[in-house]
Amino acid sequence: MCSTKSLKAPDGIDAVMVTKTRALVDAVYDWSRYNTLPRAYGWIAETLKKDPPIVENLIGDTLQYGNKGTVKRIGYLLAQLGITDDRLLEMKRQLGSTRSLIPWIPGQAAKGSVNKEWGLIVNGSISGEKVGDKVGERSVFANRTALSFLKACRKQATAD
């Protein structure tokens, strides 16, 4: 799997850019540098809603370029979006034992339910409730987004 694309700029210069899935992984991986969480979770959900087959590339890039925290966070998100366990199995294998816990949304109080499967303190929600980041923005997640995505996944699964 290649996570970059080569382009020829109009002025003839060769340019290299990352793929969409690599950019999404980087938004979760390097969240503190770019202040992208929890917004990146919404970007991932929207991308998967528009292009469900891209999930395989997202999982592959997460495994190749993400650290344990990135794998935990993206794995949990994908599980919440209805991605089946068989597709998440490799992520769980790479994590191994998940005894250490990290917050799902860093920078917020580490209070919430514990998800032992992914090793996270779930200190926010993707169900359309206010997740909030450092500036109190509303989450870009909405119930209809998650439901539409689940319907698309089910439709894709039955088509295969």
Backbone as a chain_set.jsonl record, in Angstrom:
{"seq": "MCSTKSLKAPDGIDAVMVTKTRALVDAVYDWSRYNTLPRAYGWIAETLKKDPPIVENLIGDTLQYGNKGTVKRIGYLLAQLGITDDRLLEMKRQLGSTRSLIPWIPGQAAKGSVNKEWGLIVNGSISGEKVGDKVGERSVFANRTALSFLKACRKQATAD", "coords": {"N": [[0.847, -1.174, 0.0], [0.566, 2.178, -0.818], [1.134, 5.289, 0.592], [1.447, 7.751, -0.429], [1.194, 10.103, -3.139], [2.343, 10.907, -6.362], [2.634, 13.913, -8.107], [2.496, 16.113, -10.922], [3.173, 19.374, -10.971], [1.632, 22.376, -12.352], [3.736, 24.004, -13.176], [5.654, 22.206, -13.839], [7.085, 21.011, -11.82], [7.845, 18.189, -9.861], [5.74, 16.874, -7.424], [5.058, 15.529, -4.23], [2.48, 14.116, -2.391], [0.507, 13.213, 0.466], [-1.838, 10.482, 0.77], [-5.42, 10.555, 1.163], [-6.238, 8.895, 3.292], [-3.866, 8.6, 4.736], [-3.453, 11.235, 5.554], [-5.631, 11.516, 7.266], [-4.975, 9.649, 9.263], [-2.637, 10.862, 10.191], [-3.756, 13.182, 11.278], [-4.928, 12.23, 13.584], [-2.755, 10.972, 14.829], [-0.863, 13.062, 15.175], [-2.162, 14.917, 16.8], [-1.731, 16.837, 18.846], [0.003, 18.681, 17.783], [-1.394, 19.825, 15.661], [-3.86, 20.41, 16.738], [-6.216, 18.794, 16.305], [-8.008, 16.918, 17.336], [-11.208, 16.599, 18.822], [-12.046, 16.839, 16.196], [-10.932, 15.487, 13.993], [-11.994, 12.946, 14.17], [-14.555, 13.325, 13.213], [-13.949, 14.009, 10.573], [-12.967, 11.602, 9.66], [-15.241, 9.96, 9.933], [-17.006, 11.219, 8.123], [-15.585, 10.896, 5.721], [-15.574, 8.107, 5.459], [-18.267, 7.695, 5.241], [-18.832, 8.802, 2.752], [-17.189, 7.281, 1.126], [-17.112, 4.242, 1.625], [-15.446, 1.874, 1.013], [-12.848, 2.777, 1.45], [-12.05, 2.255, 3.968], [-10.365, 0.049, 4.315], [-7.868, 0.963, 3.431], [-7.512, 2.975, 5.303], [-7.303, 1.505, 7.691], [-4.984, 0.04, 7.075], [-3.061, 2.136, 6.759], [-3.173, 3.183, 9.325], [-2.153, 1.064, 10.839], [0.419, 0.925, 9.756], [1.587, 3.504, 10.07], [0.703, 4.655, 12.435], [0.958, 5.135, 16.026], [0.602, 3.318, 19.166], [-1.417, 4.729, 20.538], [-2.761, 6.015, 18.442], [-3.721, 3.8, 17.014], [-5.44, 2.719, 18.941], [-7.329, 4.821, 19.226], [-8.368, 5.24, 16.581], [-9.206, 2.641, 16.023], [-11.215, 2.278, 17.993], [-12.999, 4.3, 17.174], [-13.726, 3.341, 14.598], [-14.993, 0.964, 15.355], [-17.166, 2.039, 16.743], [-18.463, 3.166, 14.635], [-19.486, 1.026, 13.375], [-17.908, -0.746, 11.941], [-16.987, -4.016, 11.182], [-15.831, -6.575, 13.458], [-14.071, -8.449, 12.325], [-12.673, -6.989, 10.451], [-11.305, -5.286, 12.06], [-9.612, -6.812, 13.454], [-6.81, -7.12, 12.941], [-5.851, -4.696, 13.879], [-6.391, -4.95, 16.59], [-4.731, -7.098, 17.152], [-2.196, -5.944, 16.752], [-2.152, -4.132, 18.841], [-2.084, -5.761, 21.086], [-1.972, -6.53, 24.529], [-4.08, -4.352, 26.292], [-3.648, -2.808, 28.673], [-2.821, -0.32, 29.653], [-4.39, 2.806, 29.869], [-5.657, 5.432, 27.829], [-6.914, 8.753, 27.225], [-9.742, 9.17, 25.084], [-10.321, 11.59, 23.926], [-7.895, 13.697, 24.02], [-6.692, 16.232, 26.271], [-9.031, 16.869, 27.446], [-10.805, 16.33, 30.526], [-9.946, 13.259, 32.011], [-12.231, 11.596, 32.475], [-14.778, 9.269, 32.424], [-16.358, 6.462, 30.802], [-14.688, 3.28, 30.794], [-13.166, 1.68, 28.149], [-12.197, -1.351, 27.745], [-11.553, -3.008, 25.644], [-10.311, -1.416, 23.686], [-8.591, 0.034, 25.212], [-9.151, 2.597, 26.247], [-10.173, 5.639, 27.872], [-13.259, 6.721, 27.654], [-14.058, 9.72, 27.124], [-15.911, 11.343, 25.901], [-18.435, 11.657, 23.325], [-19.731, 10.228, 20.312], [-22.259, 10.378, 19.484], [-23.728, 12.523, 18.677], [-24.059, 14.165, 20.76], [-22.719, 16.868, 22.691], [-19.344, 16.91, 22.257], [-17.068, 18.477, 22.347], [-14.088, 20.368, 22.14], [-10.971, 21.9, 22.965], [-11.833, 24.522, 22.629], [-14.496, 24.351, 22.94], [-16.13, 23.6, 20.788], [-18.952, 22.324, 18.955], [-19.414, 18.874, 18.368], [-18.651, 17.377, 15.215], [-19.948, 15.159, 14.657], [-23.027, 13.465, 14.14], [-26.161, 11.957, 14.858], [-27.49, 11.172, 12.541], [-25.448, 10.985, 10.682], [-23.908, 8.812, 11.607], [-25.872, 6.798, 11.456], [-26.466, 6.808, 8.707], [-24.003, 6.019, 7.714], [-23.791, 3.442, 8.818], [-25.914, 2.189, 7.503], [-24.988, 2.324, 4.868], [-22.718, 0.708, 5.08], [-23.877, -1.763, 5.701], [-25.339, -2.154, 3.383], [-23.245, -2.312, 1.532], [-21.968, -4.601, 2.5], [-23.891, -6.576, 2.016], [-23.918, -6.483, -0.709], [-21.495, -7.519, -1.388]], "CA": [[0.0, 0.0, 0.0], [1.338, 3.401, -0.909], [0.417, 6.358, 1.27], [1.747, 9.017, -1.085], [0.904, 10.203, -4.564], [3.214, 11.842, -7.072], [1.908, 14.805, -9.004], [3.298, 17.072, -11.676], [2.568, 20.701, -10.835], [1.533, 23.068, -13.635], [5.021, 24.57, -13.58], [6.54, 21.105, -14.171], [7.771, 20.485, -10.639], [7.274, 16.968, -9.292], [5.317, 17.066, -6.043], [4.58, 14.327, -3.551], [1.517, 14.422, -1.333], [-0.021, 12.014, 1.114], [-3.198, 10.096, 0.409], [-6.448, 11.003, 2.092], [-6.228, 8.089, 4.517], [-2.659, 8.931, 5.507], [-3.703, 12.539, 6.179], [-6.553, 11.287, 8.389], [-4.187, 9.006, 10.316], [-1.75, 11.884, 10.747], [-4.554, 14.108, 12.086], [-5.112, 11.604, 14.898], [-1.421, 10.711, 15.362], [-0.186, 14.307, 15.541], [-3.254, 15.782, 17.252], [-1.298, 17.958, 19.678], [0.669, 19.659, 16.916], [-2.367, 20.486, 14.792], [-5.114, 20.621, 17.473], [-7.209, 18.206, 15.409], [-8.99, 16.043, 17.99], [-11.923, 15.472, 18.229], [-12.53, 17.127, 14.835], [-10.465, 14.467, 13.044], [-12.937, 11.824, 14.199], [-15.632, 13.701, 12.29], [-13.422, 13.931, 9.207], [-12.903, 10.171, 9.32], [-16.62, 9.472, 9.759], [-17.535, 11.765, 6.867], [-14.874, 10.26, 4.61], [-16.061, 6.731, 5.335], [-19.66, 7.773, 4.797], [-18.819, 9.076, 1.316], [-16.402, 6.281, 0.402], [-16.917, 3.144, 2.579], [-14.334, 0.951, 0.774], [-11.567, 3.359, 1.843], [-11.729, 1.805, 5.33], [-9.224, -0.863, 4.283], [-6.665, 1.793, 3.363], [-7.383, 3.664, 6.584], [-6.775, 0.525, 8.641], [-3.598, -0.237, 6.689], [-2.211, 3.281, 7.099], [-3.132, 3.278, 10.784], [-1.219, 0.041, 11.314], [1.778, 1.193, 9.29], [2.143, 4.799, 10.465], [0.231, 5.107, 13.732], [1.493, 4.538, 17.243], [-0.458, 2.593, 19.876], [-2.524, 5.645, 20.811], [-3.495, 6.213, 17.189], [-4.434, 2.557, 16.725], [-6.543, 2.636, 19.904], [-8.363, 5.826, 18.946], [-9.031, 4.969, 15.294], [-9.905, 1.369, 16.174], [-12.45, 2.523, 18.751], [-13.897, 5.056, 16.301], [-14.265, 2.45, 13.567], [-15.938, 0.06, 16.017], [-18.374, 2.821, 17.022], [-19.133, 3.427, 13.354], [-20.083, -0.206, 12.89], [-16.989, -1.592, 11.17], [-17.05, -5.333, 11.807], [-14.663, -7.026, 14.212], [-13.086, -9.152, 11.501], [-11.848, -5.978, 9.793], [-10.523, -4.605, 13.094], [-8.806, -7.827, 14.139], [-5.379, -6.837, 12.815], [-5.558, -3.578, 14.78], [-6.378, -5.505, 17.946], [-3.511, -7.911, 17.263], [-1.041, -5.067, 16.889], [-2.187, -3.527, 20.171], [-1.786, -6.727, 22.14], [-2.635, -6.225, 25.796], [-4.431, -2.931, 26.396], [-3.762, -2.515, 30.106], [-2.693, 1.117, 29.905], [-5.522, 3.554, 29.331], [-5.434, 6.804, 27.387], [-8.206, 9.383, 26.925], [-10.133, 9.192, 23.68], [-10.159, 12.982, 23.521], [-6.856, 14.284, 24.866], [-6.905, 17.637, 26.611], [-10.232, 16.939, 28.277], [-10.694, 15.538, 31.746], [-9.952, 11.813, 31.746], [-13.367, 11.025, 33.194], [-15.723, 8.645, 31.512], [-16.36, 5.008, 30.882], [-13.463, 2.626, 30.347], [-13.333, 0.687, 27.1], [-11.046, -2.243, 27.889], [-11.231, -3.58, 24.338], [-9.4, -0.521, 22.978], [-7.685, 0.681, 26.155], [-9.47, 4.026, 26.252], [-11.149, 6.284, 28.742], [-14.154, 7.367, 26.691], [-14.422, 10.987, 27.76], [-16.718, 12.094, 24.951], [-19.388, 10.821, 22.612], [-19.917, 10.506, 18.884], [-23.673, 10.146, 19.201], [-24.414, 13.772, 18.38], [-24.003, 15.0, 21.945], [-21.565, 17.759, 22.666], [-18.064, 16.315, 22.622], [-16.289, 19.64, 22.735], [-12.642, 20.31, 22.233], [-10.437, 22.931, 23.839], [-12.571, 25.768, 22.496], [-15.907, 24.074, 23.146], [-16.898, 23.429, 19.553], [-19.844, 21.166, 18.884], [-18.846, 17.786, 17.579], [-19.169, 17.282, 13.854], [-20.72, 13.931, 14.555], [-24.467, 13.564, 14.319], [-26.787, 10.636, 14.787], [-27.816, 10.815, 11.161], [-24.211, 10.598, 10.007], [-23.585, 7.445, 12.01], [-26.891, 5.892, 10.914], [-26.269, 6.713, 7.256], [-22.799, 5.23, 7.493], [-24.107, 2.045, 9.113], [-26.745, 1.684, 6.413], [-24.12, 2.155, 3.693], [-21.878, -0.455, 5.332], [-24.713, -2.957, 5.583], [-25.652, -2.301, 1.955], [-22.009, -2.771, 0.892], [-21.717, -5.982, 2.945], [-24.821, -7.48, 1.334], [-23.556, -6.483, -2.128], [-20.295, -8.379, -1.548]], "C": [[0.886, 1.229, 0.0], [0.526, 4.536, -0.293], [0.751, 7.734, 0.7], [1.376, 8.936, -2.559], [1.875, 11.198, -5.164], [2.374, 12.633, -8.056], [2.905, 15.66, -9.767], [2.547, 18.397, -11.602], [2.52, 21.381, -12.195], [2.86, 23.666, -14.118], [6.077, 23.499, -13.837], [7.29, 20.492, -13.009], [7.055, 19.22, -10.159], [6.952, 17.23, -7.824], [4.832, 15.734, -5.494], [3.626, 14.768, -2.453], [0.991, 13.126, -0.748], [-1.424, 11.731, 0.612], [-4.161, 10.604, 1.479], [-6.387, 10.207, 3.397], [-4.998, 8.376, 5.364], [-2.834, 10.272, 6.209], [-4.634, 12.391, 7.385], [-5.826, 10.623, 9.558], [-3.285, 10.035, 10.983], [-2.503, 12.886, 11.619], [-4.814, 13.549, 13.481], [-3.749, 11.416, 15.577], [-0.781, 11.986, 15.919], [-1.186, 15.354, 16.022], [-2.765, 16.993, 18.035], [-0.642, 19.062, 18.843], [-0.337, 20.483, 16.122], [-3.712, 20.779, 15.461], [-6.305, 20.06, 16.689], [-8.215, 17.279, 16.082], [-9.927, 16.872, 18.847], [-12.383, 15.697, 16.791], [-12.124, 16.06, 13.83], [-11.38, 13.249, 13.034], [-14.106, 12.088, 13.248], [-15.185, 13.616, 10.837], [-13.383, 12.475, 8.757], [-14.302, 9.629, 9.06], [-17.216, 9.957, 8.442], [-16.882, 11.116, 5.65], [-15.392, 8.853, 4.382], [-17.514, 6.687, 4.882], [-19.721, 7.949, 3.279], [-18.148, 7.975, 0.511], [-16.098, 5.091, 1.317], [-15.749, 2.203, 2.271], [-12.96, 1.477, 1.217], [-11.143, 2.905, 3.242], [-10.532, 0.872, 5.35], [-7.901, -0.093, 4.226], [-6.427, 2.528, 4.675], [-6.812, 2.725, 7.646], [-5.305, 0.232, 8.338], [-2.654, 0.896, 7.047], [-2.103, 3.466, 8.611], [-2.121, 2.289, 11.347], [0.221, 0.368, 10.935], [2.383, 2.455, 9.903], [1.719, 5.271, 11.855], [0.99, 4.472, 14.883], [0.341, 3.844, 17.975], [-1.662, 3.479, 20.166], [-3.387, 5.872, 19.588], [-4.312, 4.973, 16.85], [-5.627, 2.41, 17.663], [-7.678, 3.573, 19.52], [-9.1, 5.54, 17.633], [-9.777, 3.64, 15.358], [-11.233, 1.528, 16.899], [-13.463, 3.269, 17.879], [-14.533, 4.156, 15.252], [-15.267, 1.465, 14.156], [-17.25, 0.789, 16.301], [-19.164, 3.106, 15.75], [-19.682, 2.159, 12.709], [-19.19, -1.065, 12.014], [-16.885, -2.929, 11.905], [-15.724, -5.737, 12.438], [-13.628, -7.717, 13.342], [-12.17, -8.168, 10.772], [-10.943, -5.262, 10.782], [-9.549, -5.546, 13.8], [-7.312, -7.537, 14.081], [-4.974, -5.683, 13.725], [-5.469, -4.078, 16.221], [-5.138, -6.357, 18.174], [-2.287, -7.038, 17.481], [-0.994, -4.421, 18.271], [-1.736, -4.496, 21.255], [-2.588, -6.391, 23.381], [-2.885, -4.718, 25.896], [-4.637, -2.545, 27.86], [-3.648, -1.028, 30.399], [-3.823, 1.845, 29.187], [-5.081, 4.953, 28.921], [-6.802, 7.423, 27.14], [-8.482, 9.374, 25.428], [-9.979, 10.602, 23.12], [-9.134, 13.615, 24.455], [-7.144, 15.761, 25.134], [-8.176, 17.867, 27.388], [-9.986, 16.101, 29.516], [-10.816, 14.061, 31.398], [-11.013, 11.148, 32.612], [-14.331, 10.463, 32.172], [-15.652, 7.145, 31.666], [-15.046, 4.458, 30.331], [-13.826, 1.599, 29.292], [-12.083, -0.182, 27.117], [-10.609, -2.835, 26.554], [-10.179, -2.743, 23.607], [-8.456, 0.226, 23.904], [-7.888, 2.181, 26.243], [-10.364, 4.414, 27.418], [-12.008, 7.103, 27.792], [-14.72, 8.62, 27.357], [-15.161, 11.915, 26.803], [-17.61, 11.133, 24.203], [-19.418, 11.192, 21.144], [-21.377, 10.359, 18.496], [-24.435, 11.426, 18.895], [-24.469, 14.669, 19.594], [-22.788, 15.898, 21.837], [-20.327, 17.012, 23.128], [-17.168, 17.431, 23.118], [-14.8, 19.416, 22.678], [-12.195, 21.488, 23.078], [-11.194, 24.251, 23.741], [-14.077, 25.544, 22.552], [-16.744, 23.957, 21.888], [-17.839, 22.24, 19.674], [-19.168, 20.11, 18.035], [-19.447, 17.789, 16.186], [-19.943, 15.988, 13.639], [-22.198, 14.232, 14.768], [-25.036, 12.162, 14.193], [-27.052, 10.231, 13.349], [-26.575, 10.404, 10.37], [-23.873, 9.152, 10.323], [-24.585, 6.457, 11.423], [-26.74, 5.722, 9.406], [-25.063, 5.845, 6.934], [-23.083, 3.749, 7.732], [-24.952, 1.427, 8.005], [-25.898, 1.416, 5.165], [-23.232, 0.921, 3.861], [-22.662, -1.748, 5.172], [-25.031, -3.234, 4.107], [-24.428, -2.847, 1.204], [-21.749, -4.234, 1.234], [-22.631, -6.962, 2.236], [-24.516, -7.557, -0.157], [-22.367, -7.4, -2.399], [-20.743, -9.792, -1.418]], "O": [[1.858, 1.296, 0.752], [-0.645, 4.716, -0.628], [0.383, 8.758, 1.276], [1.261, 7.856, -3.138], [2.195, 12.214, -4.547], [1.514, 12.085, -8.745], [4.021, 15.898, -9.304], [1.43, 18.523, -12.104], [3.274, 21.016, -13.098], [3.079, 23.815, -15.321], [7.251, 23.815, -14.029], [8.056, 19.546, -13.196], [5.828, 19.182, -10.063], [7.785, 17.742, -7.076], [4.264, 14.918, -6.22], [3.926, 15.68, -1.683], [1.028, 12.076, -1.39], [-2.109, 12.615, 0.098], [-3.749, 11.026, 2.559], [-6.475, 10.782, 4.482], [-5.086, 8.393, 6.592], [-2.402, 10.427, 7.352], [-4.449, 13.058, 8.403], [-6.038, 10.994, 10.713], [-3.184, 10.072, 12.209], [-1.949, 13.388, 12.597], [-4.909, 14.305, 14.448], [-3.613, 11.676, 16.772], [-0.223, 11.975, 17.016], [-1.069, 16.533, 15.691], [-3.332, 18.077, 17.899], [-0.736, 20.242, 19.181], [-0.158, 21.687, 15.933], [-4.608, 21.336, 14.826], [-7.281, 20.767, 16.442], [-9.194, 16.888, 15.447], [-9.468, 17.778, 19.543], [-13.046, 14.831, 16.22], [-12.884, 15.755, 12.911], [-11.527, 12.591, 12.004], [-14.58, 11.18, 12.565], [-15.953, 13.199, 9.97], [-13.722, 12.157, 7.617], [-14.524, 8.92, 8.078], [-17.858, 9.187, 7.727], [-17.555, 10.821, 4.663], [-15.624, 8.449, 3.242], [-17.935, 5.742, 4.215], [-20.546, 7.333, 2.604], [-18.49, 7.754, -0.65], [-14.957, 4.929, 1.748], [-15.096, 1.756, 3.214], [-12.014, 0.699, 1.343], [-10.008, 3.143, 3.655], [-9.754, 0.894, 6.303], [-6.934, -0.459, 4.894], [-5.286, 2.686, 5.109], [-5.933, 3.117, 8.414], [-4.479, 0.182, 9.25], [-1.569, 0.658, 7.578], [-1.052, 3.862, 9.116], [-1.328, 2.631, 12.224], [1.141, 0.112, 11.712], [3.571, 2.473, 10.223], [2.322, 6.197, 12.398], [1.588, 3.406, 14.736], [-0.775, 3.79, 17.458], [-2.803, 3.032, 20.053], [-4.613, 5.915, 19.688], [-5.469, 5.084, 16.445], [-6.71, 2.018, 17.229], [-8.842, 3.175, 19.491], [-10.329, 5.595, 17.59], [-10.87, 3.522, 14.803], [-12.251, 0.981, 16.475], [-14.641, 2.915, 17.848], [-15.745, 4.204, 15.042], [-16.281, 1.162, 13.527], [-18.327, 0.221, 16.12], [-20.383, 3.268, 15.788], [-20.27, 2.208, 11.629], [-19.667, -2.021, 11.402], [-16.714, -2.955, 13.124], [-14.651, -5.306, 12.015], [-12.43, -7.588, 13.591], [-11.011, -8.486, 10.506], [-9.925, -4.691, 10.391], [-8.76, -5.118, 14.642], [-6.618, -7.696, 15.085], [-3.876, -5.689, 14.283], [-4.582, -3.678, 16.975], [-4.559, -6.342, 19.26], [-1.432, -7.359, 18.307], [0.088, -4.189, 18.811], [-1.086, -4.101, 22.222], [-3.754, -6.009, 23.29], [-1.997, -3.914, 25.614], [-5.687, -2.018, 28.229], [-4.315, -0.526, 31.304], [-4.159, 1.532, 28.045], [-4.246, 5.575, 29.577], [-7.761, 6.7, 26.871], [-7.576, 9.549, 24.613], [-9.558, 10.783, 21.978], [-9.476, 14.024, 25.565], [-7.764, 16.444, 24.318], [-8.382, 18.95, 27.935], [-9.078, 15.271, 29.554], [-11.667, 13.661, 30.604], [-10.714, 10.242, 33.389], [-14.655, 11.112, 31.177], [-14.972, 6.624, 32.55], [-14.384, 5.093, 29.51], [-14.69, 0.75, 29.51], [-11.044, 0.195, 26.577], [-9.43, -3.13, 26.357], [-9.268, -3.288, 22.983], [-7.603, 0.979, 23.434], [-6.926, 2.947, 26.305], [-11.191, 3.631, 27.885], [-11.534, 8.069, 27.195], [-15.73, 8.57, 28.058], [-15.041, 13.136, 26.896], [-17.548, 9.924, 24.422], [-19.161, 12.338, 20.777], [-21.7, 10.228, 17.315], [-25.665, 11.416, 18.859], [-24.881, 15.824, 19.485], [-21.93, 15.696, 20.978], [-20.269, 16.536, 24.262], [-16.577, 17.332, 24.193], [-14.305, 18.38, 23.124], [-12.995, 22.023, 23.845], [-11.19, 25.027, 24.697], [-14.851, 26.45, 22.244], [-17.951, 24.193, 21.925], [-17.565, 21.279, 20.393], [-18.438, 20.424, 17.095], [-20.607, 18.156, 15.998], [-20.516, 15.757, 12.574], [-22.556, 15.155, 15.5], [-24.475, 11.3, 13.516], [-26.857, 9.073, 12.98], [-26.661, 9.558, 9.48], [-23.586, 8.361, 9.425], [-24.193, 5.392, 10.944], [-26.873, 4.612, 8.889], [-25.093, 5.04, 6.003], [-22.667, 2.899, 6.945], [-24.733, 0.28, 7.613], [-26.076, 0.4, 4.492], [-23.014, 0.176, 2.906], [-22.175, -2.712, 4.581], [-24.997, -4.376, 3.648], [-24.554, -3.728, 0.354], [-21.358, -5.017, 0.369], [-22.206, -8.064, 1.888], [-24.81, -8.562, -0.803], [-22.24, -7.979, -3.478], [-19.928, -10.71, -1.514]]}, "num_chains": 1, "name": "protein.A"}
